[in-house]
Amino acid sequence: MNFNLLIENLTNPALLFFVLGIIAVYLKSDLEIPQNSSKFISLYLLFAIGFKGGQELSHETFTSEIAWSMVFGICISIFIPLYTFFILKKKLNIFDSGAIAAAYGSVSAVTFVTAVSFLEAQQLKLHGHMVAIMALMESPAIIIGLVLISIFNKKESKTIKKNSILKHSLTNGSVLLILGSLTIGFMASDKQAEGIAPFTNDLFKGFLAIFLLDMGITSGRKLQSFFSFGLFPSLFAILIPLFNGCLFAIISSLITDDISNRFMFAILAASASYIAVPAAMKITVPKANPGLFLPMALAVTFPINITIGMPIYFLIINAS
């Protein structure tokens, strides 16, 4: 049964398109997704998951469990960068340590979307409030990472544009779209939602497959220069997400008994941001090396989570 779950995940068409993208790079193929198309698809995925989450949220009754779940999500995004920063600081400089810690404390919307597809394959449903929690977890990790850089580099902390930190983390395009779509989905009636259901539901998996093909191409290109940084970043990008996912798959039982919610908490804890955090760090911490933290999150952690991570977290939740 456990082996079948792993095989089922490894043979998922969306994942295989990701692998195809990596293969295309190493075969030196000219296959690529136009940049404008890639951006449109990423916006579509955020819109669709936000809107569907809002619809689900409109049918939920706000309970103390949902409130505690939101607090729990924020605590995850604060705790992870705090402890990972000190692990990273032993091998890397302060700027890279802070940026990577922020990336691993924040979340990956694409990993979240892929996890939704995994849940559907298990005949489980995503609850709307988990979409809101994902959006809430973007900003705290970025802020914590920047605060840690500022504390440990007092002489050079002026390079961090503090005034733009909060504004950028809250107005980041992915955060704004997911929250906006969530709100619109919440406000729309069931009849109104049916009008765009073919777009938000029927096309979702196809767009996800094409987007993961693009992610595979991008990952393959990033990996070519990434290994020059040595073994430590690769080991960190493999082990820390698996540790975080397994840890919070277990701890989440203190907050909720729902398998779907616990699985999404594990995914949120295990994922690393390669969109929001790199964008924030480019503006606020120009000394952080994107050639390090971007491949770690996208080219190593992302495929680890969608291949072996998801079945492991799911099995732990079902066993506990």
Backbone bond lengths (Angstrom), bond angles and torsions (degrees), N, CA, C in turn:
res aa  C-N    CA-C-N  psi(-1)  N-CA   C-N-CA  omega(-1)  CA-C   N-CA-C  phi
1 M - - - 1.470 - - 1.527 110.93 -
2 N 1.333 116.71 -47.91 1.456 121.23 179.76 1.528 110.68 -63.35
3 F 1.322 116.21 -42.83 1.459 121.35 179.62 1.527 110.09 -64.40
4 N 1.326 116.76 -39.59 1.460 121.23 179.31 1.520 111.64 -62.33
5 L 1.335 116.41 -37.28 1.459 120.86 178.92 1.526 110.31 -64.57
6 L 1.334 116.73 -42.23 1.464 120.73 178.42 1.523 111.23 -64.44
7 I 1.341 116.19 -44.90 1.464 120.66 179.72 1.527 110.66 -63.02
8 E 1.326 115.93 -40.52 1.464 120.34 179.52 1.533 110.91 -61.33
9 N 1.312 115.66 -39.30 1.466 119.67 179.72 1.527 111.06 -71.88
10 L 1.328 116.60 -40.13 1.466 120.93 -178.21 1.530 112.45 -69.62
11 T 1.340 117.19 -22.97 1.461 120.35 179.91 1.527 111.99 -101.25
12 N 1.328 116.94 11.29 1.464 121.17 176.19 1.526 109.04 -63.70
13 P 1.341 118.82 128.56 1.475 120.83 -177.29 1.532 113.42 -53.74
14 A 1.338 117.40 -40.19 1.468 120.20 -179.10 1.528 110.31 -60.47
15 L 1.343 116.74 -44.13 1.465 121.21 179.16 1.535 110.96 -65.67
16 L 1.317 116.40 -39.94 1.466 119.97 -179.47 1.532 111.49 -65.61
17 F 1.336 116.94 -31.34 1.466 119.84 174.78 1.528 110.31 -67.45
18 F 1.332 117.16 -34.60 1.463 121.43 175.38 1.535 109.54 -61.74
19 V 1.320 116.64 -46.64 1.467 121.76 178.43 1.527 110.42 -62.18
20 L 1.339 116.76 -39.64 1.459 121.32 178.30 1.528 110.92 -59.13
21 G 1.331 116.62 -38.75 1.463 120.94 178.56 1.518 111.74 -62.20
22 I 1.336 116.81 -43.19 1.470 121.35 178.83 1.533 110.41 -65.04
23 I 1.342 115.58 -43.39 1.466 120.02 179.28 1.529 110.20 -60.92
24 A 1.332 116.53 -40.53 1.463 121.06 -178.69 1.526 111.23 -59.63
25 V 1.328 116.64 -38.49 1.471 121.04 179.23 1.522 110.29 -65.34
26 Y 1.334 116.39 -45.43 1.458 119.73 -176.28 1.522 112.81 -74.46
27 L 1.336 116.74 -17.57 1.465 120.47 173.68 1.527 110.92 -90.23
28 K 1.354 114.69 1.37 1.471 122.10 -178.65 1.525 112.28 57.48
29 S 1.325 114.80 38.09 1.458 121.11 177.62 1.534 109.83 -75.38
30 D 1.326 115.66 156.23 1.465 119.66 176.87 1.542 111.27 -90.54
31 L 1.326 116.84 12.05 1.464 121.27 178.01 1.526 110.82 -62.50
32 E 1.312 117.01 127.50 1.450 120.94 174.99 1.523 110.09 -160.39
33 I 1.329 115.34 154.12 1.458 121.93 175.88 1.519 107.16 -95.72
34 P 1.334 119.47 125.27 1.463 120.45 179.20 1.522 111.68 -52.78
35 Q 1.323 117.13 141.15 1.459 121.80 -174.28 1.526 112.41 -56.75
36 N 1.324 117.12 -42.79 1.463 119.82 179.72 1.525 112.05 -64.09
37 S 1.335 116.00 -38.84 1.468 120.34 177.96 1.518 110.82 -65.98
38 S 1.340 115.75 -41.45 1.465 120.64 179.23 1.524 110.99 -61.71
39 K 1.320 115.90 -42.86 1.467 119.97 179.45 1.522 110.77 -65.10
40 F 1.346 116.40 -40.90 1.464 120.20 178.60 1.529 110.72 -61.06
41 I 1.343 116.50 -44.74 1.463 120.27 -177.77 1.525 110.90 -64.42
42 S 1.340 116.86 -41.48 1.473 119.49 178.98 1.529 110.59 -63.36
43 L 1.345 116.64 -39.72 1.463 120.58 176.94 1.532 110.58 -65.44
44 Y 1.329 115.24 -40.05 1.471 119.32 178.67 1.532 111.09 -60.92
45 L 1.334 116.81 -45.83 1.467 120.52 -178.38 1.523 111.27 -60.80
46 L 1.343 116.26 -44.08 1.466 120.36 178.38 1.529 110.74 -64.02
47 F 1.331 115.79 -42.48 1.464 120.60 178.51 1.527 111.30 -61.44
48 A 1.340 116.41 -47.60 1.465 120.82 -175.47 1.522 111.58 -65.18
49 I 1.328 116.65 -45.67 1.468 119.05 -178.02 1.522 110.52 -69.43
50 G 1.339 117.11 -35.17 1.464 120.64 177.62 1.516 111.29 -66.69
51 F 1.336 116.65 -45.54 1.462 120.88 -178.41 1.527 110.88 -64.51
52 K 1.343 115.97 -45.78 1.469 119.30 179.61 1.526 110.77 -64.79
53 G 1.336 116.26 -36.33 1.466 119.96 177.06 1.511 111.38 -64.39
54 G 1.344 116.72 -39.49 1.460 120.93 177.89 1.507 111.66 -64.22
55 Q 1.341 115.92 -39.15 1.458 119.96 177.05 1.535 111.10 -62.11
56 E 1.333 115.49 -44.76 1.466 119.94 178.50 1.532 110.77 -64.05
57 L 1.325 115.20 -40.56 1.462 120.07 -178.80 1.523 111.30 -64.20
58 S 1.338 117.19 -33.81 1.466 120.73 -179.75 1.526 111.88 -66.19
59 H 1.336 116.36 -21.16 1.465 120.27 179.36 1.529 112.24 -96.58
60 E 1.320 116.30 -1.59 1.463 120.20 179.34 1.520 110.99 -95.32
61 T 1.303 115.32 150.00 1.461 120.80 173.29 1.520 107.82 -95.57
62 F 1.340 115.86 127.00 1.471 118.97 -178.73 1.525 109.13 -66.42
63 T 1.319 115.69 119.94 1.465 121.65 -176.83 1.520 110.59 -122.36
64 S 1.316 115.03 172.58 1.467 119.97 177.28 1.527 110.01 -65.10
65 E 1.344 117.05 -30.08 1.469 120.09 178.28 1.526 110.90 -64.43
66 I 1.335 116.87 -41.36 1.462 120.74 178.09 1.527 110.39 -65.15
67 A 1.337 115.92 -41.61 1.468 120.01 179.03 1.528 110.77 -62.56
68 W 1.335 116.84 -45.59 1.459 120.79 179.16 1.531 110.95 -66.87
69 S 1.331 116.76 -32.63 1.465 120.60 177.56 1.527 110.77 -63.47
70 M 1.327 116.60 -39.49 1.457 120.95 178.36 1.530 111.13 -65.53
71 V 1.320 115.85 -42.69 1.468 120.63 177.19 1.528 109.83 -63.51
72 F 1.330 116.15 -41.93 1.465 122.00 -179.77 1.529 110.68 -61.14
73 G 1.330 116.57 -43.65 1.458 120.99 179.04 1.516 112.20 -60.79
74 I 1.329 116.53 -44.45 1.463 120.90 178.66 1.529 110.66 -64.04
75 C 1.336 116.38 -39.84 1.474 120.28 178.56 1.530 111.25 -62.98
76 I 1.332 117.33 -37.74 1.468 121.23 176.98 1.522 110.07 -59.97
77 S 1.343 115.78 -45.74 1.470 120.05 -176.06 1.523 112.44 -72.08
78 I 1.321 117.65 -13.78 1.466 121.61 175.07 1.530 110.50 -92.04
79 F 1.332 115.85 -42.32 1.471 121.31 -175.49 1.533 112.18 -66.84
80 I 1.335 117.41 -46.03 1.467 120.58 -174.69 1.524 113.17 -59.73
81 P 1.348 119.90 -48.87 1.474 117.72 178.38 1.525 113.16 -66.07
82 L 1.333 118.30 -27.40 1.463 120.94 179.31 1.527 111.49 -64.75
83 Y 1.328 117.22 -46.42 1.468 117.76 -176.40 1.532 112.01 -83.90
84 T 1.338 117.11 -33.84 1.469 118.43 -179.28 1.531 111.93 -69.53
85 F 1.328 117.12 -30.21 1.462 120.61 179.77 1.528 110.98 -57.63
86 F 1.331 116.71 -42.44 1.463 120.33 -176.69 1.527 112.21 -74.66
87 I 1.323 117.12 -26.92 1.470 120.15 172.57 1.531 109.42 -69.18
88 L 1.315 115.99 -46.50 1.463 121.70 -178.12 1.526 112.62 -65.86
89 K 1.332 115.75 -35.29 1.470 121.52 -175.81 1.524 112.61 -63.95
90 K 1.336 116.65 -20.44 1.461 119.99 179.51 1.530 112.01 -71.56
91 K 1.338 116.49 -24.50 1.460 120.42 -175.97 1.530 113.76 -118.66
92 L 1.333 116.93 -23.44 1.464 120.79 -173.22 1.524 111.24 -121.34
93 N 1.328 116.54 166.68 1.466 118.93 177.88 1.530 110.73 -73.64
94 I 1.326 115.95 169.49 1.465 121.68 -174.06 1.529 111.91 -62.56
95 F 1.320 116.90 -40.97 1.462 120.51 -176.07 1.531 111.21 -66.11
96 D 1.332 116.10 -46.35 1.463 119.58 178.82 1.532 110.80 -67.20
97 S 1.321 116.67 -38.03 1.470 120.93 179.09 1.519 111.01 -61.33
98 G 1.327 116.70 -44.56 1.456 120.94 -179.73 1.522 112.23 -66.53
99 A 1.334 115.79 -41.20 1.467 120.00 -179.50 1.528 111.31 -66.33
100 I 1.332 116.61 -43.80 1.469 120.46 -179.67 1.530 110.30 -68.18
101 A 1.328 116.95 -40.47 1.473 120.96 178.08 1.524 110.34 -60.81
102 A 1.332 116.72 -41.55 1.467 121.07 178.15 1.527 110.55 -63.88
103 A 1.343 116.27 -41.48 1.469 120.64 -179.24 1.520 111.41 -62.78
104 Y 1.336 116.97 -40.41 1.465 120.30 -177.94 1.524 112.69 -81.53
105 G 1.316 117.34 -18.56 1.464 120.26 173.55 1.507 111.44 -82.73
106 S 1.331 115.90 -30.07 1.465 120.98 177.70 1.533 109.18 -79.99
107 V 1.316 116.81 -172.47 1.464 119.80 -172.76 1.522 111.45 -126.42
108 S 1.318 115.11 160.19 1.457 122.04 176.32 1.521 108.95 -106.79
109 A 1.322 115.84 114.26 1.467 120.35 -179.94 1.527 111.26 -62.31
110 V 1.350 116.82 -35.72 1.472 120.11 -178.40 1.525 110.55 -70.25
111 T 1.339 117.39 -38.25 1.468 120.18 175.31 1.523 109.83 -63.02
112 F 1.333 115.82 -40.71 1.466 121.75 177.83 1.525 110.36 -59.93
113 V 1.337 116.41 -46.14 1.466 121.48 -179.79 1.526 110.49 -63.45
114 T 1.335 117.02 -41.52 1.462 121.03 178.28 1.522 110.73 -64.12
115 A 1.341 116.06 -36.19 1.466 121.03 178.19 1.525 111.37 -66.41
116 V 1.317 116.58 -33.83 1.468 120.56 176.54 1.525 109.52 -61.88
117 S 1.322 116.18 -41.42 1.465 121.58 177.91 1.535 110.14 -64.02
118 F 1.330 116.68 -38.66 1.468 121.72 177.25 1.530 110.29 -62.35
119 L 1.341 116.62 -43.98 1.464 120.82 178.85 1.525 111.13 -60.36
120 E 1.319 116.13 -43.11 1.466 120.39 -179.45 1.526 110.76 -61.55
121 A 1.331 116.14 -35.72 1.468 120.40 178.09 1.523 111.51 -66.38
122 Q 1.342 115.74 -24.65 1.474 120.98 178.16 1.528 111.65 -95.24
123 Q 1.342 116.20 11.97 1.471 122.92 -177.53 1.534 112.66 58.61
124 L 1.324 114.86 37.59 1.460 120.52 176.35 1.526 109.48 -117.05
125 K 1.332 116.36 155.13 1.457 121.48 -174.44 1.525 110.99 -113.56
126 L 1.328 115.39 139.96 1.460 120.89 174.09 1.523 109.46 -76.04
127 H 1.323 116.43 133.03 1.467 121.01 175.81 1.530 109.07 -89.57
128 G 1.324 115.50 138.44 1.457 121.27 -172.27 1.511 115.43 -57.34
129 H 1.330 117.44 -34.68 1.464 118.38 -176.33 1.532 112.58 -67.81
130 M 1.338 117.54 -18.36 1.465 119.52 177.78 1.533 110.86 -70.07
131 V 1.342 117.42 -28.28 1.460 120.72 175.46 1.525 109.78 -66.63
132 A 1.337 115.65 -42.22 1.467 120.23 177.50 1.520 110.67 -63.06
133 I 1.317 117.00 -39.81 1.467 121.33 179.23 1.524 110.58 -64.29
134 M 1.340 116.89 -41.29 1.465 120.03 177.41 1.528 110.54 -57.45
135 A 1.329 116.41 -45.37 1.467 120.62 -179.46 1.534 111.12 -64.83
136 L 1.327 116.68 -37.44 1.467 120.98 -179.89 1.526 112.13 -67.70
137 M 1.342 117.02 -25.29 1.465 121.16 -175.49 1.528 113.59 -84.18
138 E 1.318 118.18 -7.32 1.467 120.67 -179.37 1.529 112.02 -66.13
139 S 1.330 116.89 -51.35 1.461 121.80 -168.36 1.535 116.16 -76.44
140 P 1.359 119.54 -44.42 1.471 118.88 -175.47 1.524 114.27 -54.64
141 A 1.350 117.14 -40.89 1.465 120.62 -177.93 1.528 111.34 -65.39
142 I 1.343 116.24 -39.15 1.462 120.13 178.27 1.515 110.30 -62.34
143 I 1.318 115.91 -45.29 1.470 121.23 -179.07 1.525 111.00 -63.85
144 I 1.352 117.14 -44.20 1.468 121.36 179.40 1.528 110.66 -61.90
145 G 1.333 116.72 -44.07 1.456 120.45 179.08 1.519 112.31 -59.68
146 L 1.320 116.83 -42.75 1.460 121.19 -179.88 1.527 112.01 -70.77
147 V 1.313 116.89 -36.19 1.472 120.80 176.78 1.524 110.23 -63.95
148 L 1.346 117.04 -42.00 1.466 120.94 179.39 1.525 111.37 -63.60
149 I 1.336 116.65 -41.23 1.466 120.16 176.63 1.522 109.99 -61.02
150 S 1.316 116.09 -43.65 1.465 121.48 -179.11 1.529 111.66 -63.48
151 I 1.316 117.13 -41.79 1.474 121.81 -178.62 1.527 111.55 -65.91
152 F 1.335 116.60 -44.66 1.455 120.46 -173.45 1.528 113.75 -88.88
153 N 1.330 117.26 -3.81 1.458 120.83 175.66 1.522 109.41 -134.53
154 K 1.307 115.48 64.30 1.460 120.21 -175.44 1.530 112.36 -59.90
155 K 1.315 116.19 -36.74 1.466 119.42 -177.78 1.527 111.63 -68.26
156 E 1.340 115.02 -33.17 1.452 118.29 -175.70 1.524 112.67 -108.42
157 S 1.341 117.01 9.39 1.454 120.27 -176.01 1.516 112.86 -65.85
158 K 1.357 116.31 -15.87 1.466 119.19 179.04 1.522 111.89 -67.67
159 T 1.347 116.30 -17.43 1.467 118.82 178.65 1.526 110.79 -70.72
160 I 1.320 116.72 -15.44 1.460 120.68 178.18 1.525 108.85 -90.01
161 K 1.302 116.85 121.38 1.456 121.04 -178.70 1.525 109.16 -82.77
162 K 1.319 114.75 87.22 1.467 120.47 -170.97 1.528 113.30 -59.86
163 N 1.320 117.16 -35.14 1.459 120.00 -176.46 1.530 112.75 -63.48
164 S 1.341 116.07 -25.05 1.470 118.90 -176.47 1.523 112.89 -94.54
165 I 1.340 117.63 -7.37 1.462 120.99 -174.87 1.527 111.56 -60.57
166 L 1.325 116.74 -58.62 1.458 120.97 -175.15 1.524 111.12 -66.17
167 K 1.334 115.61 -43.00 1.461 120.12 -178.93 1.526 111.08 -60.24
168 H 1.343 115.82 -46.51 1.459 119.18 -177.07 1.521 111.53 -67.04
169 S 1.341 117.34 -39.93 1.458 120.38 -176.92 1.526 111.61 -68.26
170 L 1.345 116.75 -27.88 1.456 120.33 -178.94 1.526 113.03 -90.69
171 T 1.342 117.03 -26.28 1.467 120.10 -178.55 1.527 112.03 -103.27
172 N 1.324 117.21 6.83 1.460 120.71 176.14 1.525 109.77 -52.52
173 G 1.327 116.69 136.79 1.458 121.56 -173.47 1.514 114.37 -53.86
174 S 1.348 117.47 -44.07 1.460 120.32 -177.51 1.528 111.23 -66.99
175 V 1.338 116.51 -39.14 1.468 120.84 178.48 1.528 109.99 -66.07
176 L 1.337 115.82 -45.36 1.463 120.79 -177.89 1.525 111.11 -63.76
177 L 1.348 116.98 -42.23 1.462 120.43 -178.45 1.527 111.26 -67.95
178 I 1.325 117.16 -43.69 1.469 119.18 -177.67 1.526 110.86 -66.74
179 L 1.344 117.32 -39.41 1.460 120.52 178.05 1.528 111.25 -70.26
180 G 1.338 116.32 -41.14 1.459 120.41 178.90 1.516 111.80 -64.11
181 S 1.338 116.87 -44.82 1.464 121.04 179.13 1.518 111.05 -65.42
182 L 1.331 116.03 -37.93 1.460 121.20 177.32 1.526 110.26 -60.55
183 T 1.334 116.14 -45.33 1.464 121.48 -179.50 1.525 111.36 -64.78
184 I 1.340 116.64 -44.43 1.468 121.12 -179.79 1.529 110.52 -65.13
185 G 1.335 116.49 -41.91 1.461 120.46 177.30 1.512 111.89 -63.12
186 F 1.322 116.20 -35.64 1.469 121.77 178.72 1.534 110.67 -67.06
187 M 1.346 115.74 -38.44 1.466 120.80 -176.57 1.531 112.51 -79.02
188 A 1.330 117.51 -27.19 1.470 121.08 -176.22 1.529 111.11 -72.51
189 S 1.316 115.54 142.00 1.462 120.25 176.61 1.531 109.19 -78.00
190 D 1.315 116.42 166.37 1.465 120.67 179.44 1.527 110.98 -60.05
191 K 1.334 116.13 -39.24 1.465 120.57 -179.57 1.526 111.14 -65.67
192 Q 1.340 115.82 -41.17 1.468 119.92 178.44 1.524 111.09 -66.04
193 A 1.334 116.20 -39.52 1.470 121.23 -179.55 1.524 111.36 -65.38
194 E 1.325 117.40 -32.45 1.461 121.05 179.73 1.527 111.86 -62.07
195 G 1.331 115.76 -29.11 1.458 120.32 -178.49 1.516 113.48 -63.84
196 I 1.328 117.29 -30.23 1.470 119.61 179.77 1.534 111.79 -112.50
197 A 1.342 116.28 9.58 1.471 120.48 -179.20 1.528 112.88 -56.76
198 P 1.373 119.21 -39.84 1.481 117.93 177.88 1.531 112.43 -58.57
199 F 1.322 116.75 -31.56 1.464 120.95 -179.57 1.524 111.57 -81.44
200 T 1.337 117.99 -43.52 1.466 121.41 -176.29 1.529 112.55 -78.90
201 N 1.331 117.82 -27.28 1.466 120.35 -174.78 1.530 113.57 -109.19
202 D 1.350 116.08 -55.93 1.465 120.03 -170.56 1.534 113.52 -66.42
203 L 1.321 116.96 -34.14 1.465 120.69 -177.10 1.532 113.35 -88.58
204 F 1.322 116.38 -7.96 1.460 121.32 -169.20 1.527 113.16 -57.23
205 K 1.330 117.27 -52.54 1.468 120.36 -174.49 1.530 112.08 -66.98
206 G 1.318 116.46 -33.71 1.457 119.85 177.83 1.516 111.80 -66.16
207 F 1.337 116.05 -45.69 1.465 120.40 177.68 1.530 110.88 -64.44
208 L 1.342 116.41 -37.27 1.467 119.96 178.85 1.529 110.29 -62.43
209 A 1.328 117.16 -41.50 1.474 121.39 179.83 1.530 110.98 -62.09
210 I 1.347 116.82 -44.78 1.467 120.25 179.43 1.525 110.87 -66.19
211 F 1.330 115.93 -38.62 1.462 119.24 179.66 1.524 111.11 -65.58
212 L 1.333 117.17 -39.62 1.462 120.24 178.67 1.534 111.30 -69.59
213 L 1.320 117.13 -29.30 1.468 119.96 172.06 1.529 109.31 -60.79
214 D 1.330 116.26 -44.98 1.462 121.35 178.19 1.528 110.98 -63.86
215 M 1.343 116.48 -40.33 1.468 120.75 177.78 1.525 111.07 -63.84
216 G 1.334 116.26 -36.15 1.462 120.45 177.71 1.521 111.76 -64.90
217 I 1.340 116.46 -42.04 1.469 120.95 177.62 1.530 110.20 -63.00
218 T 1.334 116.07 -45.45 1.468 120.52 179.17 1.521 111.21 -63.06
219 S 1.335 116.92 -44.14 1.465 121.51 179.74 1.519 111.56 -61.54
220 G 1.336 116.31 -44.38 1.460 120.45 179.81 1.515 112.10 -58.65
221 R 1.331 117.02 -39.69 1.463 120.99 179.04 1.528 111.39 -69.05
222 K 1.338 116.61 -38.79 1.470 120.28 -179.12 1.531 111.47 -68.91
223 L 1.327 116.27 -35.19 1.466 120.34 -177.42 1.522 112.69 -65.50
224 Q 1.320 117.40 -26.69 1.462 121.34 -174.77 1.529 112.45 -61.31
225 S 1.327 117.40 -33.52 1.472 120.40 179.92 1.531 112.66 -106.83
226 F 1.318 116.45 -11.73 1.469 120.78 -173.96 1.525 112.89 -64.96
227 F 1.334 117.49 -38.74 1.464 120.36 -173.18 1.531 113.23 -68.41
228 S 1.326 117.07 -8.80 1.465 119.80 177.00 1.530 112.26 -70.68
229 F 1.334 116.83 -13.05 1.466 120.93 -179.60 1.530 112.58 -83.01
230 G 1.318 117.71 -2.29 1.457 120.54 178.94 1.519 112.50 96.83
231 L 1.322 116.05 -172.99 1.466 122.38 -172.62 1.520 113.35 -83.31
232 F 1.339 117.51 -30.86 1.468 121.04 -173.31 1.531 113.83 -56.13
233 P 1.349 120.19 -50.68 1.470 119.38 -179.43 1.529 113.15 -58.80
234 S 1.347 116.20 -38.56 1.466 119.66 -179.94 1.523 111.55 -65.65
235 L 1.344 116.03 -45.15 1.468 120.21 179.18 1.522 111.12 -62.77
236 F 1.324 115.87 -42.48 1.467 120.51 178.39 1.523 109.83 -60.06
237 A 1.340 116.73 -46.31 1.463 122.25 -175.40 1.530 112.60 -68.49
238 I 1.326 116.77 -17.88 1.466 120.91 176.50 1.521 111.64 -93.99
239 L 1.336 116.36 -49.87 1.464 121.08 -170.40 1.529 114.11 -78.25
240 I 1.325 116.83 -43.11 1.468 119.83 -176.19 1.535 112.41 -62.75
241 P 1.337 119.22 -46.20 1.470 118.57 177.32 1.530 113.23 -60.58
242 L 1.340 116.78 -41.90 1.460 119.83 178.81 1.522 110.81 -63.66
243 F 1.343 116.10 -40.04 1.467 120.31 177.14 1.528 110.74 -63.01
244 N 1.344 116.27 -47.61 1.465 120.61 -179.20 1.523 111.33 -61.94
245 G 1.333 116.24 -44.09 1.457 120.31 -179.14 1.518 112.42 -62.76
246 C 1.334 116.45 -45.06 1.470 120.76 179.90 1.531 111.04 -67.32
247 L 1.340 116.13 -41.74 1.467 120.55 -179.00 1.527 111.12 -60.89
248 F 1.318 116.68 -49.32 1.465 119.21 -175.79 1.528 112.75 -81.19
249 A 1.329 117.18 -16.42 1.463 119.46 169.69 1.530 109.44 -63.79
250 I 1.333 115.54 -35.01 1.470 121.17 179.49 1.531 111.00 -81.43
251 I 1.331 116.59 -50.17 1.471 121.02 -175.94 1.530 111.81 -63.41
252 S 1.330 117.02 -31.63 1.468 120.19 -177.84 1.526 112.91 -60.43
253 S 1.346 116.92 -17.89 1.471 119.90 177.96 1.521 111.79 -64.31
254 L 1.337 116.76 -19.87 1.467 120.83 177.27 1.527 111.62 -74.16
255 I 1.347 116.10 -20.21 1.461 121.54 -176.42 1.528 111.91 -100.53
256 T 1.340 115.96 -40.54 1.471 120.42 -176.05 1.523 111.04 -149.91
257 D 1.327 115.70 152.05 1.461 121.03 175.67 1.521 111.75 -97.64
258 D 1.327 116.46 -7.92 1.463 121.24 -175.89 1.536 110.54 -70.23
259 I 1.327 117.13 124.05 1.467 122.17 -177.12 1.527 110.97 -61.88
260 S 1.327 116.35 -43.49 1.463 120.99 -179.53 1.521 111.58 -60.08
261 N 1.334 117.13 -46.99 1.467 121.13 -179.56 1.522 111.57 -65.27
262 R 1.321 117.23 -40.98 1.467 121.06 179.73 1.528 110.44 -65.04
263 F 1.310 116.47 -39.82 1.465 120.37 178.53 1.530 110.17 -63.57
264 M 1.320 117.65 -42.77 1.461 120.67 -179.47 1.525 111.05 -67.66
265 F 1.327 118.27 -34.80 1.464 120.54 174.89 1.529 110.42 -62.56
266 A 1.330 116.07 -41.78 1.470 120.43 178.21 1.528 110.52 -61.72
267 I 1.332 116.37 -43.27 1.466 121.37 179.71 1.527 110.64 -65.14
268 L 1.317 117.50 -43.77 1.462 121.26 179.67 1.529 110.78 -61.95
269 A 1.325 116.52 -39.20 1.466 120.76 179.63 1.525 111.44 -71.79
270 A 1.323 116.72 -33.77 1.469 121.04 -175.60 1.522 112.97 -83.07
271 S 1.317 117.25 -26.18 1.462 119.89 -174.15 1.526 112.13 -77.45
272 A 1.312 115.51 161.79 1.470 121.88 178.50 1.518 108.89 -132.21
273 S 1.314 116.31 139.06 1.460 121.28 -176.95 1.529 111.60 -76.28
274 Y 1.328 116.64 130.37 1.466 120.00 173.31 1.531 110.62 -124.84
275 I 1.338 116.12 15.02 1.461 120.85 175.52 1.524 110.32 -121.04
276 A 1.333 116.87 -64.10 1.467 121.19 -175.56 1.526 112.73 -66.31
277 V 1.336 117.11 -47.62 1.469 120.28 -176.27 1.536 111.88 -67.02
278 P 1.347 119.32 -48.76 1.472 117.56 177.04 1.529 112.88 -56.39
279 A 1.340 116.63 -38.67 1.472 119.86 178.61 1.522 110.70 -63.67
280 A 1.333 116.41 -41.55 1.468 120.66 -179.81 1.523 111.28 -69.03
281 M 1.336 116.71 -41.27 1.457 120.48 -177.61 1.533 112.21 -69.71
282 K 1.321 116.23 -32.31 1.462 119.89 178.09 1.526 111.07 -60.65
283 I 1.325 116.08 -35.24 1.465 121.56 -178.74 1.528 111.46 -84.74
284 T 1.341 116.73 -44.77 1.465 120.37 -170.14 1.527 114.45 -94.11
285 V 1.333 117.98 -30.48 1.475 120.99 -178.69 1.531 109.04 -131.98
286 P 1.318 117.72 75.55 1.469 120.42 -177.63 1.527 114.03 -62.93
287 K 1.354 117.79 -17.76 1.469 120.49 -180.00 1.530 112.53 -78.73
288 A 1.336 117.94 -14.66 1.464 120.39 176.71 1.524 108.97 -71.98
289 N 1.308 116.73 138.99 1.465 122.80 -173.44 1.538 111.51 -89.77
290 P 1.335 118.54 106.85 1.469 120.42 179.38 1.522 113.01 -66.47
291 G 1.333 116.94 -19.94 1.454 120.64 176.61 1.515 112.76 -71.14
292 L 1.326 116.12 -6.95 1.463 121.40 178.41 1.527 111.01 -106.39
293 F 1.351 117.34 -59.46 1.463 118.98 -173.52 1.532 113.73 -74.20
294 L 1.328 118.05 -26.83 1.467 119.61 179.13 1.532 112.25 -70.44
295 P 1.346 120.02 -49.53 1.471 119.16 176.16 1.529 113.24 -63.55
296 M 1.340 117.23 -34.01 1.470 119.32 178.33 1.527 110.40 -58.19
297 A 1.339 116.17 -47.80 1.467 120.92 -176.58 1.528 112.14 -74.06
298 L 1.333 116.25 -44.26 1.464 120.40 -172.81 1.520 113.42 -87.44
299 A 1.335 117.16 -46.45 1.465 120.09 -170.99 1.523 113.84 -89.52
300 V 1.344 117.84 -16.60 1.468 120.02 -179.27 1.532 111.03 -116.84
301 T 1.330 117.08 -60.36 1.463 120.50 -174.86 1.525 112.71 -64.33
302 F 1.337 116.99 -43.48 1.467 119.86 -178.57 1.531 112.33 -58.30
303 P 1.347 119.59 -52.94 1.468 118.40 178.83 1.523 113.73 -65.70
304 I 1.335 117.82 -32.47 1.466 120.11 177.03 1.528 109.99 -61.33
305 N 1.335 116.49 -44.58 1.463 120.69 -179.06 1.523 112.71 -65.25
306 I 1.336 117.33 -42.60 1.464 118.25 -174.14 1.530 113.23 -83.86
307 T 1.336 117.42 -10.47 1.463 119.30 176.99 1.532 111.02 -97.31
308 I 1.334 116.47 -67.55 1.475 119.19 -176.02 1.525 113.55 -102.04
309 G 1.330 117.01 -23.60 1.465 120.02 -176.05 1.516 112.99 -63.86
310 M 1.323 116.44 -52.76 1.471 119.95 -175.68 1.529 113.27 -58.04
311 P 1.340 119.65 -48.24 1.473 118.64 177.13 1.523 112.94 -61.06
312 I 1.343 117.35 -36.45 1.475 120.45 179.82 1.521 110.72 -65.44
313 Y 1.346 117.50 -48.49 1.470 120.67 -179.37 1.527 110.44 -61.78
314 F 1.329 116.05 -40.24 1.462 120.79 -178.25 1.530 110.50 -65.44
315 L 1.313 116.51 -41.10 1.466 120.57 179.75 1.531 111.64 -67.41
316 I 1.335 116.59 -39.97 1.464 120.16 178.00 1.526 110.68 -61.60
317 I 1.327 116.25 -43.22 1.465 120.68 -179.47 1.517 111.01 -64.04
318 N 1.331 116.53 -42.88 1.464 119.68 179.35 1.527 113.42 -69.24
319 A 1.338 115.16 -24.81 1.471 119.38 -178.82 1.527 112.11 -86.40
320 S 1.344 117.23 -18.94 1.473 119.81 -175.60 1.508 112.17 -103.78
